[in-house]
Amino acid sequence: MQNVNSASKPSDLKITDLRVAVVAKAPMTCPLIRIDTNQGIYGLGEVRDGASKNYALLLKSRLLGENPCNIDKIFRKIKQFGSHARQGGGVCGVEMALWDIAGKAYNVPVYQFLGGKFRDRIRCYADTNESHDPEVYAKRMKDRVDQKGFTFLKMDLGVDLVENVKGAISKPLGTTSRSFPNTQHMFTGMEITDKGIALMAEYVGRIREIIGMEVPLAADHFGHIGLNSCIRLGKALEKYNMAWLEDMIPWQHAELMKKITDAVDVPILTGEDIYLKEDFIKLASMHAVDMLHPDLATSGGILETKKIGDACQELGVPMAMHFAGSPVSFMANLHCAAATENFVALEHHSVDVPWWEDLVHGDKPLFEKGFAKVPTRPGLGVTLNDEVVKQHLLEPGYFEPTPQWDRDRSNDRHWS
């Protein structure tokens, strides 16, 4: 240890506290967590956008007294408390914060723990707010390229675009495209007609005319339409050379997803709601999709997402990354993307939030001309700008004490 350039004594570190602060509209609700130690250094993490802060707080009693540098050991202890979609957010936020502490303790950026980096900057892609007018929508996306420097785009392409056109959709009478938020796509009875598919394809075609064929263009949020509608729509979009079609049906139905992938000559992608590597590997090994798309704040955190990328690479499947949160989670994504060879592009969902980068101190700008620089500071590479964060809190309290979460009498062993 005398030869290690560290900021503390890592072997003697102990976790002493976990606290939260919830930021609103950054662009979503973002619960930030702070893990404190007995040596004064702390780590920042973030629960998945839109998730409850309690997903992290319930882990506190399992963390107290642990050495935060034993990240894999702690992760294996707490991962049983996560699940798919937002329910994995607490485990992932804690994992980010542990890496932040370890990086600060050993005075190195997180990507160095992962084996180093494959790239010095991270390509970002931009989602864009929908408009039913293709001219307006195309201009918004062209501005992404011309003004923000994006080299990769994504659009929303939902059945709501055509549902008010007579003869465009067949659906149970009296329902709309928003009638089935909690019903999986195959069980809604909603199908697109040939007329509806032609109109949606024409809409994409008009956008392609304006932005050109050169920039990759992905599509998402199709609506809860049936499997055969997905295939027919995918075929109609082939001539526009889409970068991917995202989450056409729920990811759990791997065999049905493979039917779409095999039928359509456009990349099919899923993954933002999957927790832990096993289901990613299943989809990749079946070649049920062409690309995978973990959200690091759901998939298991930094190291688990790196493992997902490496496993998928062995199976010939590239990895993009979904992200919608604060700069804390953004930094975690940058370290992982830098260290994962088959990475393609990272979503940046906050490009239109003017105060987003002001939430933190670090090497600015965090994002410039379509790319983000890989952080070189220890840990995640940023600290909170307390004054700005306090201006955007969803609820009162800024990392207030949480003694009510110190003890839990449950037996956490998940085997007999």
C-alpha positions, 0 to 999 in steps of 0.5 A, a space after each residue: 500500500 505504501 506504493 499506491 497513490 491513494 486518497 485514503 487507506 482503502 483496506 480500512 474503509 467502512 461504509 457509515 451512511 447512505 442518504 438521498 436527494 431527489 432531483 426533478 425533471 433532469 429530464 426525469 425524476 432522478 434520485 441521487 444517493 450518497 454513500 459516506 465512509 469512515 475516512 471522509 470520502 464519499 461516493 455518488 450514485 443515481 437510482 434509475 430515472 422515475 424510480 423510487 428512492 426507497 429502492 436504494 434506502 432499503 439496501 442501507 442496512 446491508 451496506 453499513 460496515 462493509 468495505 466499499 472497495 469490495 464492489 463485486 462482493 457487495 453487489 452479489 450480496 444486494 443484487 437479489 433486491 433488484 429486478 427488471 425495469 426501475 426496480 433494479 435502480 437501487 442496486 445500480 445506484 449503489 454500485 455506481 457510488 461504490 465505484 466512485 469511492 474506490 476511484 477516489 480512494 485509489 486516485 484513478 478514474 473508474 474505467 481504469 478498474 475495468 481494464 482501461 479504455 477503447 476510446 477517448 470520447 463517447 458518441 451520443 445519440 439524441 432522442 427528439 420530441 415527437 411532432 405529427 408534422 414531419 416537416 417540424 419533426 425533421 427540422 428538430 432532428 436536423 437542428 440536432 445535427 447542425 446545432 448540437 453536432 449529433 452524428 446519430 439520431 433517434 425518433 419516436 414513431 408511434 401509431 398515435 401518428 395515424 390513429 385519427 386517420 380513418 382506416 389506418 388502425 384496427 382496434 377494439 371499438 371505443 379504445 385509443 392507442 393509450 388504452 393499453 399502458 399495462 397490457 403487453 403488445 400482443 394482447 391488445 387487439 390493435 393492428 395497423 392496416 396497410 393504409 396506416 403502415 403506408 402513412 407511417 412509412 411516408 412520414 419517415 420518408 419525408 424526414 429522410 428527405 430532409 435530414 438525408 440518408 447519411 446520418 443513422 436514424 433509429 426509431 422507438 415508441 411504436 405503441 402496443 401493436 401486434 407481432 404481425 403489425 411489427 413485421 409489416 411495419 418493419 418491412 415498410 421501413 427497410 428502404 429508409 435504412 433505419 439504425 434500429 427499431 426499438 422495443 417493438 414487443 416486450 423483451 421477455 418474449 425472446 422467441 417472438 422477438 426472433 420472429 421479427 428479427 428474422 423477418 425484417 432486414 432492419 436491426 431490431 433492438 431491446 434491453 433498457 428494462 432488463 436486469 442482470 446479464 443472463 437475459 441479455 446473453 439469452 437474447 444474444 445467443 438466440 440471435 433474437 435481436 440484432 443489437 442490445 441496449 442496456 440502461 446501466 441504471 437498470 442492468 446492474 451497474 457499471 461492471 455488470 453492463 461491461 460484462 453484458 457488452 463483452 458477452 454480447 461481443 463474443 456472440 457478434 452482437 453490438 451494444 448501444 446504451 440507454 440513458 435518461 438521468 442526471 450527470 452522475 449516471 451519465 458519468 457512470 455510463 461514460 466509464 462503461 462505454 469507454 471500457 467496452 469494445 462493442 459499444 456503439 452510441 449512448 443516449 443523451 436525453 437531457 440535451 434540452 435541459 439548460 441547467 443539466 450540466 450545472 448540477 455538477 462540478 467537473 471537466 466542462 463541457 460534459 457534452 460537446 458536438 455529439 460526443 462526451 469526453 471520457 472523464 479522467 478525474 478519480 472515481 466517476 469524475 464529478 462532484 455535485 454543485 450543491 447550490 444548483 441541485 438544491 434549486 431543482 429538488 423534487 421534495 424537501 431535504 438534501 441528503 438528510 440523515 436516514 437512521 430509520 433505514 439502519 436496521 432490517 431484521 429480515 433474513 436475506 439469504 436467498 438459498 436454503 
